[in-house]
Amino acid sequence: MQALVEFMAEIRGNKVSFDSNKLVLTAGATSANETLMFCLANPGEAFLLPTPYYPGFDRDLKWRPEVEIVPIQCTSSNGFRITKSALEEAYQQAQKRNLKVKGVLVTNPSNPLGISLSRHELDLLLSFITAKGIHLISDEIYSGTVFNSTGFVSIMEVLMNKKYVNSPVWDRVHIVYSLSKDLGLPGFRVGAIYSNNKLVVDAATKMSSFGLVSSQTQYLLSAMLSDKKFTKNYLTENRKRLKRRHAMFIRGLKNAGIPCLESDAGLFCWVDMRHLLSSKTFEAEMELWKKIVYQVGLNVSPGSSCHCVEPGWFRMCFANMSERTLGLAMQRIKSFVNSISDSNNVSQNKRHSNKSSRRKSFSKWIFSLSFHDREGER
């Protein structure tokens, strides 16, 4: 566990340090989030989550803990950023539904957006939970995938800089972490809860018996993470490759006439395909999604599965394939977009042709009437 907290600090540029006594190992981030729900909320109580959010949270929070999710509605108008008004509206919506709000859960960096939360957003969240007297869970499982030079800011760094140490808020902020993304080890099922709240740590430790990490796995990872030369080189090379692959993906989409949200982290992009919808509806989004999956042969996630409020957005992964495969995927996307454009042009030409034919027929009819009228006058 000491090796893990040191690795977590290294990912955050050693700007913060972590105490291994405040860490609880779990069988992946899924288990960590579920355990925190059992620790912080009763069945029927609520957590606020900014949209779009990871679809798995519907399972992690609701299936066994029976916690309600109230969405914090974020939109493309400001790049899906969290705002004070959106937080307040979500809180009021929960009150209208007679739900007791126990906290806010965010992913930083975001899944599915691929963006890191700004310091302004993190300050906003801390101010909000302070005013409401509720908890904040920061799921930071993509913290090691940030490939932009601006860097990642952990909620723990903001907590310490804002001098919240040993304040009531200090005990109400919790971090979820996992090695599944940063080290590419999803099958190892190694996650963690980090909390300054002793009651939460004690309760989570007891509950971890239902999702233990094996001794053999812990031993192997301890040896791996204790090799500082390896971890430093790995993180550097991983970010470099992600940045290169991300740039390749963006170029391919741009070449196909498809924009996407500007991102700086993660293994995916939030792609804007609203212009390809037959109508501005979620039915049209599902229609487009089926075409991409079954006709183009690409596995993408529709925005509606992530509870996005705007139809036409899709999550596309770029890091789980070779560059050759990614190149092929971009070719397929471009061909598909071109086929839609060609189809639209044909439809427009047909409509134009039909209108032209109707105008000609109408002109002949007018001419015929005029001719017969003149014949009658004669």
N, C-alpha and C positions, 0 to 999 in steps of 0.2 A: 504493500500500500504506500510505503514511503516513495518507492520508485514512481508510482503513478502520480502522486501529488507533485513531485518534482517535474515530471513530464508535462503536467497541466500548467505549471508555472512557466516552463520553457516555451510552450505554445503561446503564452501571453506575454512573451518578451521579458519574463522575469520581473515584470512590473508589480506583480502581486505574488504572495507566497500562500501556501495552503498547509493546514495542519492535518496530518494523517488521522488524528484522533476524531476529527470531524467528518471523516469519509466513511461511507457505507458501500460496500461492493454489492452489486446486483447482477442478475442474469440479463444484462443488456439495458438500454435506455427505456425500453418498453416496461420492464419490471420496475425501473426506478420511478417513472412517472406514475405508474399504478400505485406503488407503495406510498408515494407522497400524497396521492389522493386519499388513501386510507388514513394517513396521518393527519391531514389538514382539514378534511371535510367529511360531513355525514351524508348519507344517501339523501338526495333531493336538494342538496345545496349546490352552489354554482361557482364555476370559474369563468373568467372572461378571456377569450382568445382572439387576437387580431386575425382577420381574414385577408388573403387566403391562408389556410393552415394545413399542416400535414394530416391527411385523412385518417391515419392510424390513431390520432388522439380521440376519435369517436369511440374506438375500441378501448384504449388505455384508460380513459377517464370514466366511460359510461357503463361498460359491460359489467364489471364486478363492483367497482366502487359506487356505481349508480349516481355519479356526479353529473349535473346538467352543464352544458356548454352554452354560453351566451356570446355570440359573435361581436367583436369590435369591428365595425364595417370600415374597411380601408379601400380606397379606390385608386384608379390610375391617374386621377387628376393631379395627385402629388406624388406619384411613384409608389403608391401603396404604403405610405409612411403613416405611423401612428400619430394621431393628433389628440389634443386635450378634449376637444368637442366629441370625438368618436368614443373616447373612454367614458365620458360622462353619459353619452347617449346609451351606451351598452349597459352601464350601471343602472340607469333609469329604466331601461327595458327589463332588466332582471327584477327590479322592484315592482314593476307593473305585473309581472308574472308571479309575484309573491315568492321570489327566490332569494335566499340569503347568499350574498356574494362572499366567498371565502378568499378569493385571490385572482391574480392574473397569471397566465402562462404564455410565455413568448419563446420563440426559437431564434437564437442569435449565434451565427448567421441564420437567416430565414430559410426554411423549407416550406414552400416551393420557390420563393422569390429569388434566392441566391444573393441576397443583400445583407450586409451587416447593419445592425441598429446603430444609429448615430448617437453621439453623446447627448444631444438634445432629447432624443426619444428616451434614452435611459434615465436622464434627469426627470423627464416628464412622468415616467413610470414610478420612480421612487417618490416623487411628490404626491402622486395619485394614491399609492398604497399607504403613504403616511397619513393623508387626509381621511382615508376610508378605514384605516386600521385593519388592513387585510394583508395577505401574503403575495409574494412574487416568486414565481419559478422561472428561471432562465435555463432553457434547454440549449446547451452549448456544444452539442455533439459534432458540429461542423467547424469548430473554432480553428482547427488546424488546416482547413482547406482554403483559407483566405489568401488569394493570390495577388491582390491589389496592394500597392505600396502604402495606401492609407492605413492599413492594418486593422486588427480586430480589437475592440474594447470590451472587456468582460464586465459584467455587472459588479463583480467583486472589486475591480479597479475603481469604479465610480463610487462605490460604497466607502472605500478607504479615503479617496480624495475628497469626498464630501464630508468627511469626519463623522460618519454614522456609526463608527466603532462603539460597541456597547450601548447603543441607543435602542429603543424598541424596534426600529426598522431593521437593525442588525440581525435580530433573531427571526425576522419574517421574510428574509430573502434566502432562496435555496437554489443550488445549481445542479443540473443533471448533466452527466458526461458519459461518454462511451468511446471505446476504441474501434468501433465498427467502421466509422468513416475515415477518421484521421490515419489509422493504420491499415485500413482495408481488411479488418478481421471480424466481419459480422457473424461468422460461424462460431467464434470463440465465446460469444455471449458474455462480454465483460462491460458492465456499466457501473455507474456510481452516482450516489447522492452526496452532495457536499452541503452542510448546513452549520450555521453558528448556533443553532437552537439545540440544546442538549436533549430536550424532551423528544424532538423529532429524530435526532440521531439514535437515541436509545430505542424508540419505538421501531424505527426502520431497521435497526440491527436485529431486533427480535423477529421482525417480519421477513428478513432476508433468508431465514431458514427455508422459506418456500421457493427460493430461487438462488441457490448458492453457486458460486464460481468454484470449480474444482481446485484442489490443492495443486494438482499437476499444471493446470492452466496458470494459476497464480505464480508458480515457481518459474515457468517458462517466460512469462511476461515480465517478471521482476528482473530476470537476467537480461532480457532484451532492452528494457527501458533504462537499466542501470548503465548501459553502454552509451555514454554521452556523445561519443564521436558518431556512433550510428544514428542516434536520434536527431542530432544536429544536421547531419548530411541527408537523412531521410526527409525531414521537414523542408529543407531547402530545395531538394530535388523534386519533391512532390508538388510544391507550390509552383516551381518553374514549369513542370509538365502540365499542370492544370491550366496555368496561364496561357501556354502555347496551344493547348487543345481548345480552350475557350475561344481564343482568337480565331482559330480555324473554323470553329462552329459558327461564330458570329459572321465571318466572311461568307460562309456558305449560305446562311439565311439571308444576308443582305443581297447576295447575288440572285436569290430567288424572289426578292422583293418582300421579304418578311422581316419586320422589326422585332425587337425584344427589349425587355426592361434592362437597363444598364446594371450589371451585377459585378460583384467583387469576390464572391466566395461560392462554395458548394460544388456539386457535381452535375449541375443542371442549370437551365435558363428558363425564364418565364417569358414565353413566346406569344407575341401578339398576332393572332390570325383573324381578327375581327373583320377585316376586309374580305375574307374568303367565305364568310357566312352568307347563306341564302336569305336570312333575315336576322334581326337582332334579338334572337331568342335562344334559350337553352336547348330547345328542341333542335334548332339549326346547329348548335354546337355539337350535340350528340350525333347528328347526321354527318357533320364534317369529321368528327372523331372516328366514326365507323369506316368512313372512306379511307382515312389515313392508316388505320389498323389493317383493314381487310384488302384494300386495293393497293396501297403504297407498300404495305408490309412493315410499318414502323410502329413500335410500341410507345405511345405517348399518353400523358394523363390529361384529361379535360379539366378545365378550371373549375367546373361545377363540382367535381369530386373533392376539390380542396375548399369548397364553400365560397368561391369567388362570386362577388355580386354582379360582375359584368361578364356576359357570354362572349366567347371568342378567344380566351386566353388558355394556353396549354403549357404544361411542364414537360420539357424535353431534356433528357440526360445526354451528356456528351463525354463522360469520363469512363464509361463502362464498356468501351469498345476500342479496337485498334484504329489508327488514323486511316487505314485503308477502308475499314468498314464505315467510319464516319464520312469519308469522302463519298462512298456509295450512297449513304443515307441522304446526303445533301443533293446528289444527282437525282435521286427519286423525288425528293421534295420539290426541286425546281421543275421537273417534268410534270409533276402533279399540278403545281400552280399554273404552269403554262397551259395544261389541258383545260383547267377551269377558265382561264382567260380566253382560250380558243372557243370553248363552249359558249361563253358569254357573248363573244363577238358574233358567233353564228346565230345565236338567239336574237341579238340586236339587228343583224342583217335581215333575218326572217321577218321580224316585226316591221323593219323599215320597208321591206319588200311588200309585205301585206298591206301596209299603209299606202304605199305607192299604187298598188293594184286597186285598192279601194278608191283612191283618188281618181285613177283612170276610169274605173267603172262609173263612178259618180259623174265624171265629166261627160262620158258617153251618154249617160242617162239624161243629163241636162241638155246636151246637144240634140238628142232624139226628141225630147219634149219641144225644144225650140223649133226643130224642123217640122214636126207635126202641126205645131201652132201656126207656122207660116203657111203650110199647105192648106190649113183650114181657112186662113184669111183670104187666100187666093180663091 
